[in-house]
Amino acid sequence: MTQESSDLDAVVRKRIRGLRAATGWSLDDLAGRCHLSASTLSRIETGGRRIALDQLTAIARALGTTLDQLVEQPDDDQDVIVRPRRDAAHGVSSWTLERLPGITVARVRIERPLPAGASGAAQLKAHPGREWFTVLSGTVALQLGERRVLVADGEAAEFSTMVPHAIGAHGGPAEILGIFDPEGRRTHLHHGG
C-alpha cells in the first residue's frame, strides 16, 4: 500500500465516522442501515479492518452520500478564497461558489436594470434547462417572455429556461444566489445577467 492510498484510506475512515456522528447515529444505527455488524463498522472506522468496495458502497448509501464523495481526494492546496469576476459592460459581478457536474452555484451582484422596450427584448435568452435563484438583497426584475416579475429580498424564483428570459436590478443593486446548468452559466455568467 502506498503512502497516498494510506492517506486516502485514513480520510475515508474519518469521513465515515464524521458523517455518522453528524447524523447522531451510533455504530449500531449505521451498522443496521448498511447490513454490517457494529464491530465490523467499528474496525473499519478505526483502521482495524480493510474496507471492501461492497462495504464502502453500502456505507455511502446508508449515510446518504455517494461513493465518489466519500473517496474524493482532499485538496488541501485549494484556494478557499472566492474572488469576484467583474463584468463592467453588463453591470454584473459574480462569485462562483462551487461547480458540480452539470451545474454551477454562483453568487451574483446585479447593478443594471432591465432595459425597456425593444432593447430589453433583445436581451432575452432561451436555452434548454431550468434555473433557480434566491434574492439575497435588493429586488430583481425577472423578465419571462412578455411577463415581468419582481422577486424581492428573501424570495426565490424557478423557471424553465426555454422561456426567453433575462434578469436585472430593480430600484438599485441586487444580489442573488443562483443555480445554473452549463448553458445558463454560459448565458448569465459569461454574458451578464
TORKOLKE-974397 format. One record per atom (N, C-alpha, C): x, z, y. Coordinates in steps of 0.2 Angstrom, whole numbers, padded with zeros to 4 digits, always signed. Layout:
! TORKOLKE-974397
XZY/...
***
This chain:
! TORKOLKE-974397
+0004+0000-0006/+0000+0000+0000/+0004+0000+0006/+0003-0004+0011/+0007-0005+0017/+0005+0000+0022/+0009+0002+0027/+0008+0007+0032/+0001+0005+0036/+0001-0002+0037/-0005-0004+0041/-0012-0003+0037/-0012-0005+0030/-0018-0003+0026/-0019+0004+0026/-0014+0008+0025/-0015+0015+0025/-0018+0018+0031/-0016+0015+0037/-0018+0017+0044/-0026+0015+0044/-0027+0009+0042/-0034+0007+0042/-0039+0011+0037/-0036+0013+0032/-0039+0017+0027/-0041+0024+0030/-0036+0027+0034/-0037+0033+0037/-0043+0033+0043/-0043+0027+0046/-0048+0026+0051/-0055+0025+0048/-0055+0022+0043/-0062+0021+0039/-0064+0027+0037/-0060+0032+0034/-0062+0038+0032/-0065+0043+0038/-0061+0042+0044/-0063+0046+0049/-0070+0043+0052/-0071+0037+0052/-0077+0034+0054/-0083+0036+0050/-0082+0036+0043/-0087+0038+0039/-0089+0046+0040/-0084+0050+0041/-0085+0057+0042/-0089+0058+0049/-0086+0054+0054/-0089+0054+0061/-0096+0052+0061/-0098+0047+0058/-0105+0044+0058/-0109+0049+0054/-0107+0052+0049/-0111+0056+0045/-0112+0062+0049/-0107+0065+0053/-0108+0071+0057/-0113+0069+0063/-0112+0063+0066/-0116+0061+0072/-0124+0061+0070/-0125+0059+0064/-0132+0059+0061/-0135+0066+0059/-0130+0071+0059/-0132+0078+0057/-0133+0078+0049/-0130+0074+0045/-0131+0074+0038/-0126+0078+0035/-0127+0081+0030/-0122+0085+0026/-0120+0080+0021/-0114+0082+0017/-0112+0077+0012/-0117+0076+0007/-0121+0080+0005/-0127+0079+0000/-0132+0074+0003/-0133+0075+0010/-0138+0070+0013/-0136+0063+0012/-0129+0062+0014/-0127+0055+0014/-0126+0053+0007/-0123+0057+0002/-0122+0055-0005/-0129+0053-0008/-0134+0056-0006/-0141+0054-0009/-0143+0047-0007/-0141+0046+0000/-0143+0039+0003/-0139+0034+0000/-0133+0035-0002/-0129+0029-0004/-0127+0030-0012/-0131+0034-0015/-0131+0035-0023/-0124+0036-0025/-0120+0041-0022/-0114+0044-0024/-0115+0051-0025/-0110+0054-0029/-0110+0061-0029/-0107+0064-0022/-0109+0070-0021/-0106+0073-0015/-0099+0074-0015/-0097+0076-0021/-0089+0077-0022/-0086+0071-0022/-0088+0065-0024/-0085+0059-0023/-0085+0057-0016/-0090+0058-0012/-0090+0056-0005/-0085+0061-0001/-0085+0067-0003/-0080+0072+0000/-0073+0069-0001/-0071+0067-0007/-0065+0065-0009/-0063+0058-0005/-0068+0054-0004/-0067+0048+0000/-0066+0050+0007/-0070+0054+0010/-0069+0056+0017/-0062+0060+0018/-0059+0063+0013/-0053+0067+0014/-0047+0063+0012/-0048+0058+0009/-0042+0054+0006/-0040+0055-0001/-0044+0059-0004/-0043+0061-0011/-0045+0056-0016/-0048+0051-0014/-0050+0045-0018/-0050+0039-0015/-0048+0033-0018/-0048+0027-0015/-0055+0025-0014/-0057+0020-0009/-0063+0018-0008/-0064+0011-0011/-0069+0011-0016/-0071+0004-0019/-0075+0001-0014/-0075-0006-0014/-0079-0010-0010/-0086-0009-0011/-0089-0008-0017/-0096-0007-0018/-0098+0000-0015/-0093+0005-0015/-0095+0011-0012/-0095+0011-0004/-0090+0007-0002/-0090+0006+0006/-0096+0002+0008/-0098-0003+0005/-0104-0006+0006/-0110-0002+0006/-0111+0002+0001/-0117+0007+0001/-0116+0012+0006/-0110+0015+0008/-0110+0020+0013/-0111+0017+0020/-0109+0011+0021/-0110+0007+0028/-0118+0006+0028/-0121+0004+0023/-0128+0003+0024/-0132+0009+0025/-0130+0015+0021/-0133+0021+0022/-0132+0024+0029/-0127+0023+0032/-0125+0025+0039/-0128+0021+0045/-0131+0015+0043/-0134+0011+0047/-0129+0006+0051/-0124+0005+0048/-0119+0001+0051/-0117-0005+0047/-0112-0009+0048/-0110-0015+0044/-0103-0013+0041/-0102-0017+0036/-0095-0016+0033/-0090-0018+0038/-0091-0024+0042/-0087-0026+0047/-0085-0021+0052/-0090-0017+0055/-0089-0012+0060/-0086-0006+0057/-0087-0005+0051/-0084+0001+0048/-0076+0000+0047/-0074-0006+0045/-0067-0008+0044/-0063-0012+0049/-0067-0013+0055/-0063-0017+0060/-0057-0013+0063/-0052-0016+0064/-0045-0013+0066/-0046-0010+0073/-0044-0004+0074/-0044-0001+0080/-0039-0004+0085/-0041-0005+0091/-0037-0009+0096/-0035-0004+0102/-0030+0000+0100/-0028+0005+0105/-0025+0002+0111/-0022-0004+0110/-0019-0008+0116/-0024-0011+0121/-0031-0011+0119/-0036-0015+0123/-0036-0012+0130/-0037-0016+0135/-0038-0014+0141/-0045-0011+0142/-0046-0005+0144/-0053-0002+0144/-0056-0003+0151/-0052-0006+0156/-0055-0007+0162/-0058-0013+0162/-0064-0013+0165/-0068-0019+0166/-0068-0022+0173/-0065-0027+0174/-0064-0030+0181/-0069-0035+0182/-0072-0035+0189/-0077-0040+0190/-0074-0047+0191/-0079-0051+0190/-0077-0058+0191/-0082-0060+0197/-0079-0062+0202/-0082-0064+0208/-0083-0071+0209/-0090-0073+0210/-0091-0080+0212/-0095-0080+0219/-0090-0081+0224/-0092-0080+0231/-0097-0086+0232/-0096-0092+0229/-0100-0098+0231/-0108-0096+0229/-0109-0092+0224/-0116-0091+0222/-0118-0084+0223/-0114-0080+0226/-0115-0073+0228/-0116-0068+0222/-0112-0069+0217/-0113-0065+0211/-0106-0062+0209/-0106-0056+0207/-0101-0053+0204/-0103-0051+0197/-0099-0052+0192/-0101-0050+0185/-0095-0046+0182/-0098-0041+0178/-0093-0037+0174/-0095-0038+0167/-0092-0041+0163/-0093-0042+0156/-0092-0036+0152/-0097-0033+0149/-0096-0026+0146/-0093-0027+0139/-0097-0031+0135/-0095-0032+0128/-0097-0039+0126/-0093-0042+0122/-0095-0048+0118/-0096-0047+0111/-0102-0048+0109/-0104-0048+0102/-0105-0055+0099/-0105-0056+0093/-0105-0063+0090/-0112-0066+0093/-0112-0071+0097/-0118-0074+0099/-0121-0071+0106/-0119-0065+0108/-0122-0063+0114/-0117-0060+0118/-0119-0059+0125/-0114-0056+0130/-0118-0051+0133/-0116-0045+0134/-0119-0040+0138/-0115-0039+0145/-0118-0040+0150/-0115-0040+0157/-0118-0037+0162/-0115-0033+0166/-0117-0030+0172/-0116-0035+0178/-0121-0037+0182/-0121-0042+0187/-0123-0040+0193/-0120-0041+0199/-0122-0040+0205/-0124-0046+0209/-0130-0046+0211/-0133-0052+0214/-0134-0051+0221/-0131-0055+0225/-0132-0054+0233/-0136-0059+0236/-0137-0065+0233/-0141-0070+0237/-0148-0070+0234/-0153-0072+0239/-0160-0073+0237/-0161-0080+0234/-0166-0081+0230/-0168-0087+0228/-0170-0091+0234/-0167-0098+0234/-0170-0102+0240/-0177-0104+0239/-0180-0105+0244/-0187-0108+0243/-0188-0115+0243/-0193-0118+0241/-0195-0125+0241/-0190-0129+0236/-0189-0135+0238/-0185-0140+0233/-0178-0137+0231/-0175-0134+0236/-0168-0132+0234/-0168-0126+0229/-0174-0122+0229/-0175-0117+0224/-0176-0120+0217/-0180-0125+0217/-0182-0128+0211/-0176-0132+0208/-0171-0134+0212/-0165-0137+0209/-0161-0132+0205/-0162-0125+0207/-0158-0120+0203/-0160-0118+0197/-0166-0120+0195/-0170-0118+0189/-0166-0121+0183/-0164-0117+0178/-0161-0119+0172/-0165-0118+0166/-0165-0122+0161/-0168-0121+0155/-0163-0122+0149/-0164-0118+0144/-0160-0119+0138/-0163-0115+0132/-0161-0116+0126/-0164-0113+0120/-0162-0105+0121/-0166-0101+0118/-0165-0094+0118/-0170-0089+0121/-0168-0083+0122/-0171-0078+0126/-0166-0074+0130/-0168-0071+0135/-0164-0067+0139/-0168-0060+0141/-0164-0055+0142/-0167-0049+0144/-0162-0046+0149/-0165-0043+0154/-0161-0039+0159/-0165-0033+0161/-0161-0028+0164/-0164-0022+0167/-0161-0022+0174/-0165-0020+0179/-0163-0019+0186/-0160-0012+0186/-0153-0012+0188/-0150-0005+0189/-0151-0003+0196/-0151-0007+0201/-0153-0006+0208/-0155-0012+0212/-0159-0010+0217/-0162-0016+0221/-0168-0019+0217/-0170-0025+0220/-0175-0029+0217/-0173-0036+0215/-0175-0038+0210/-0173-0045+0208/-0179-0050+0208/-0179-0056+0211/-0184-0061+0211/-0182-0065+0204/-0187-0065+0200/-0186-0070+0194/-0191-0075+0194/-0188-0081+0195/-0192-0087+0195/-0193-0090+0188/-0199-0091+0186/-0201-0094+0179/-0205-0099+0180/-0202-0105+0181/-0206-0111+0182/-0209-0111+0189/-0216-0111+0190/-0219-0110+0196/-0220-0103+0198/-0219-0098+0194/-0221-0091+0195/-0215-0087+0197/-0216-0083+0202/-0211-0079+0204/-0213-0072+0203/-0208-0068+0200/-0210-0061+0198/-0204-0056+0201/-0207-0051+0204/-0202-0046+0207/-0201-0041+0201/-0194-0039+0200/-0193-0034+0195/-0189-0029+0199/-0192-0023+0199/-0189-0018+0203/-0184-0013+0199/-0180-0009+0203/-0176-0004+0200/-0179+0000+0194/-0176+0000+0189/-0178+0003+0183/-0183-0001+0178/-0185-0007+0181/-0189-0011+0176/-0185-0016+0173/-0188-0019+0168/-0184-0024+0164/-0188-0030+0163/-0185-0036+0161/-0189-0042+0160/-0186-0045+0154/-0190-0049+0150/-0188-0053+0144/-0192-0059+0144/-0189-0065+0143/-0192-0071+0144/-0189-0076+0139/-0193-0081+0138/-0190-0087+0134/-0186-0091+0139/-0180-0093+0137/-0176-0097+0142/-0177-0105+0142/-0182-0106+0138/-0185-0113+0138/-0189-0114+0144/-0191-0109+0147/-0195-0110+0153/-0190-0110+0159/-0190-0116+0163/-0185-0116+0169/-0185-0110+0173/-0179-0107+0174/-0179-0100+0177/-0173-0099+0181/-0173-0094+0186/-0167-0093+0190/-0169-0085+0192/-0163-0082+0194/-0164-0075+0197/-0160-0075+0204/-0163-0071+0208/-0160-0069+0214/-0161-0063+0217/-0158-0060+0222/-0159-0054+0225/-0165-0054+0229/-0169-0049+0230/-0175-0049+0234/-0174-0043+0239/-0173-0044+0246/-0173-0038+0250/-0166-0035+0250/-0161-0038+0248/-0154-0035+0248/-0151-0036+0241/-0145-0034+0241/-0141-0035+0234/-0145-0031+0229/-0144-0033+0223/-0147-0030+0217/-0142-0030+0211/-0142-0026+0207/-0138-0026+0201/-0142-0025+0194/-0140-0029+0189/-0144-0030+0183/-0139-0029+0177/-0141-0026+0172/-0138-0026+0166/-0141-0031+0161/-0138-0037+0159/-0141-0042+0156/-0138-0043+0149/-0143-0046+0144/-0140-0048+0138/-0141-0056+0138/-0136-0060+0136/-0136-0067+0137/-0134-0070+0130/-0137-0075+0128/-0135-0079+0122/-0129-0083+0125/-0126-0087+0121/-0120-0091+0123/-0122-0096+0129/-0128-0099+0128/-0130-0104+0133/-0132-0100+0140/-0135-0095+0139/-0136-0091+0145/-0130-0088+0149/-0125-0086+0145/-0119-0084+0148/-0116-0090+0152/-0116-0096+0149/-0113-0101+0152/-0117-0103+0159/-0123-0103+0158/-0128-0104+0164/-0127-0099+0169/-0128-0093+0168/-0129-0087+0173/-0122-0084+0175/-0117-0084+0170/-0111-0080+0172/-0106-0085+0174/-0106-0091+0173/-0101-0096+0175/-0104-0100+0181/-0110-0101+0182/-0113-0105+0187/-0117-0100+0192/-0116-0094+0192/-0120-0090+0196/-0127-0088+0194/-0130-0083+0197/-0137-0080+0195/-0142-0085+0196/
***
